[in-house]
Amino acid sequence: MRIIAGSAGGRPLKAPPDGLRPTMDRVRGAIFSSLGESVPGARVLDLFAGSGGMGIEALSRGSESAVFVDENERCVRCIRENLRMAKVEGIVQTMDAYRFLDLYAGESAFDLIFADPPYSKNRGDIDHSAALAGSMKLAAALKPGGLFVLERQSRGADLANSVFEILRSKRYGGSEVLYLARK
């Protein structure tokens, strides 16, 4: 894993702890290529941050700020190390993503929100994609005109209860990236 472009372009990123699936470089590159000029100056939220790759890529490309949220202590240490290696600064919160949204995500606080939650592996697991897409708190935290970029399993559940409009989607192997806006 590496930072694709910007001030820290080419620098390596430490992978998150075993069992976690970081966004592949080519997928991250495609996402940021499609975001283009919406990245410089943006206020970014990286939920289920893992290695912090999405938020760090945004900072490298000129985002104003980034907040990284992950409840896994090992991921948080990985994010902090990656921020140091990339020589960029961000705020790292060690907590559940939904708790963060309830307690700290202000109204229209972010221009770009990234989420790459764990995929459901067993019946009864939380479908984080559906939960995030239906979150009024998440929608409120996204600035009007901002984008929510959600990575999920290609065969993910229907987002019928979404408070977001799907602008477009793109499949990459077993993953799908959705670009969402507030309705």
C-alpha positions as CSV (number, residue, x, y, z in Angstrom):
1,M,0.0,0.0,0.0
2,R,1.2,3.5,-0.8
3,I,-0.1,7.1,-1.1
4,I,-1.0,7.6,-4.7
5,A,-0.5,11.3,-5.3
6,G,0.0,14.7,-3.7
7,S,2.5,16.0,-1.2
8,A,3.1,12.5,0.2
9,G,2.7,10.6,-3.1
10,G,4.7,7.4,-3.3
11,R,5.2,7.1,0.4
12,P,4.3,3.6,1.8
13,L,1.3,3.0,4.1
14,K,1.4,0.5,6.9
15,A,-1.3,-2.1,6.5
16,P,-4.0,-2.5,9.2
17,P,-3.9,-5.4,11.6
18,D,-4.5,-9.0,10.3
19,G,-8.0,-9.8,9.1
20,L,-8.8,-6.2,7.9
21,R,-9.2,-5.4,4.3
22,P,-7.7,-2.0,3.2
23,T,-9.0,-0.3,0.1
24,M,-6.7,-1.4,-2.8
25,D,-4.3,1.3,-4.2
26,R,-6.0,1.1,-7.7
27,V,-9.5,1.5,-6.1
28,R,-8.3,4.4,-4.0
29,G,-6.6,6.0,-7.0
30,A,-9.9,5.6,-9.1
31,I,-11.9,7.2,-6.3
32,F,-9.7,10.2,-5.9
33,S,-9.4,10.6,-9.7
34,S,-13.2,10.8,-9.9
35,L,-13.3,13.3,-6.9
36,G,-10.9,15.6,-8.7
37,E,-11.3,19.2,-7.5
38,S,-13.6,18.4,-4.6
39,V,-10.6,17.2,-2.6
40,P,-8.4,20.4,-2.1
41,G,-9.6,22.4,0.8
42,A,-12.2,19.7,1.9
43,R,-13.0,18.8,5.4
44,V,-12.9,15.0,5.5
45,L,-14.3,12.2,7.7
46,D,-12.8,8.7,7.4
47,L,-15.1,6.2,9.2
48,F,-14.0,2.7,9.9
49,A,-10.6,4.1,9.0
50,G,-8.4,1.0,9.3
51,S,-5.1,2.2,8.0
52,G,-6.3,5.7,7.4
53,G,-5.5,5.4,3.7
54,M,-8.5,7.3,2.4
55,G,-8.1,10.3,4.7
56,I,-4.4,10.4,4.3
57,E,-4.7,10.3,0.6
58,A,-7.1,13.3,0.9
59,L,-4.7,15.2,3.1
60,S,-1.9,14.5,0.7
61,R,-4.0,15.9,-2.1
62,G,-4.7,19.2,-0.3
63,S,-7.7,18.6,2.0
64,E,-8.0,21.1,4.8
65,S,-8.5,18.6,7.5
66,A,-9.3,14.9,8.2
67,V,-10.9,13.1,11.1
68,F,-10.2,9.4,11.4
69,V,-12.5,7.1,13.4
70,D,-11.9,3.5,14.3
71,E,-12.6,1.6,17.5
72,N,-9.8,-0.9,17.0
73,E,-6.7,0.2,19.0
74,R,-4.3,-1.6,16.6
75,C,-5.9,0.3,13.7
76,V,-5.6,3.6,15.6
77,R,-1.9,3.0,16.2
78,C,-1.5,2.1,12.4
79,I,-3.3,5.4,11.5
80,R,-1.0,7.5,13.7
81,E,2.1,5.8,12.3
82,N,0.8,6.3,8.7
83,L,0.1,10.0,9.5
84,R,3.7,10.4,10.8
85,M,5.2,8.6,7.7
86,A,3.1,10.7,5.3
87,K,4.1,13.9,7.3
88,V,0.5,15.1,7.4
89,E,-1.8,15.8,10.4
90,G,-5.2,14.6,11.3
91,I,-7.4,14.0,14.2
92,V,-7.7,10.4,15.3
93,Q,-10.7,9.2,17.4
94,T,-10.7,5.8,19.1
95,M,-14.4,4.9,19.1
96,D,-17.3,3.3,17.4
97,A,-18.3,5.1,14.2
98,Y,-21.9,5.4,15.2
99,R,-21.0,6.8,18.6
100,F,-18.8,9.4,16.9
101,L,-21.7,10.4,14.7
102,D,-24.0,10.7,17.7
103,L,-21.6,12.7,19.9
104,Y,-19.2,14.7,17.7
105,A,-20.3,15.0,14.1
106,G,-21.6,18.6,13.8
107,E,-24.2,19.8,11.3
108,S,-22.6,20.2,7.8
109,A,-19.2,19.5,9.3
110,F,-17.7,17.6,6.4
111,D,-17.4,18.0,2.7
112,L,-16.3,14.4,2.0
113,I,-17.1,11.4,4.1
114,F,-15.4,8.0,3.4
115,A,-16.6,4.7,4.9
116,D,-15.2,1.3,4.3
117,P,-17.0,-0.7,7.1
118,P,-16.4,-4.4,7.8
119,Y,-18.3,-6.7,5.5
120,S,-21.0,-9.0,7.0
121,K,-19.7,-12.5,7.2
122,N,-22.4,-14.3,9.1
123,R,-26.1,-14.2,9.3
124,G,-27.1,-11.7,11.9
125,D,-24.0,-9.5,11.5
126,I,-24.7,-5.7,11.3
127,D,-25.0,-4.5,7.7
128,H,-23.0,-1.4,8.2
129,S,-23.5,-0.2,4.6
130,A,-27.3,-0.1,5.1
131,A,-27.0,1.4,8.6
132,L,-24.7,4.2,7.4
133,A,-26.9,4.9,4.3
134,G,-29.9,5.2,6.6
135,S,-28.2,7.4,9.2
136,M,-29.7,10.8,9.7
137,K,-26.7,11.8,11.8
138,L,-24.4,11.0,8.9
139,A,-26.5,12.8,6.4
140,A,-26.6,15.9,8.7
141,A,-22.8,15.8,9.1
142,L,-22.4,16.0,5.3
143,K,-22.3,19.5,4.0
144,P,-25.0,20.2,1.3
145,G,-23.3,19.4,-2.0
146,G,-20.8,17.1,-0.3
147,L,-20.1,13.5,-1.1
148,F,-20.3,10.3,0.9
149,V,-18.1,7.6,-0.6
150,L,-19.1,4.1,0.7
151,E,-17.2,0.9,-0.1
152,R,-19.2,-2.3,0.4
153,Q,-19.6,-5.8,-0.8
154,S,-20.7,-6.0,-4.4
155,R,-23.7,-8.2,-3.4
156,G,-24.6,-5.8,-0.6
157,A,-28.2,-5.3,0.6
158,D,-30.7,-3.0,-1.0
159,L,-30.4,0.5,0.4
160,A,-34.2,1.2,0.2
161,N,-34.1,3.1,3.5
162,S,-31.3,5.3,2.5
163,V,-31.3,9.0,3.3
164,F,-28.8,9.5,0.5
165,E,-29.2,9.6,-3.3
166,I,-26.9,7.2,-5.2
167,L,-25.1,9.4,-7.8
168,R,-23.2,6.5,-9.2
169,S,-21.5,3.2,-8.4
170,K,-18.5,1.2,-9.6
171,R,-17.6,-2.4,-9.0
172,Y,-14.1,-3.6,-8.3
173,G,-14.0,-7.4,-7.9
174,G,-15.9,-8.2,-4.8
175,S,-16.3,-4.6,-3.8
176,E,-18.6,-1.8,-4.9
177,V,-18.0,1.9,-4.4
178,L,-21.1,4.1,-4.1
179,Y,-21.0,7.9,-4.5
180,L,-23.8,9.3,-2.4
181,A,-25.3,12.8,-1.8
182,R,-27.8,14.1,0.7
183,K,-31.4,13.8,-0.6
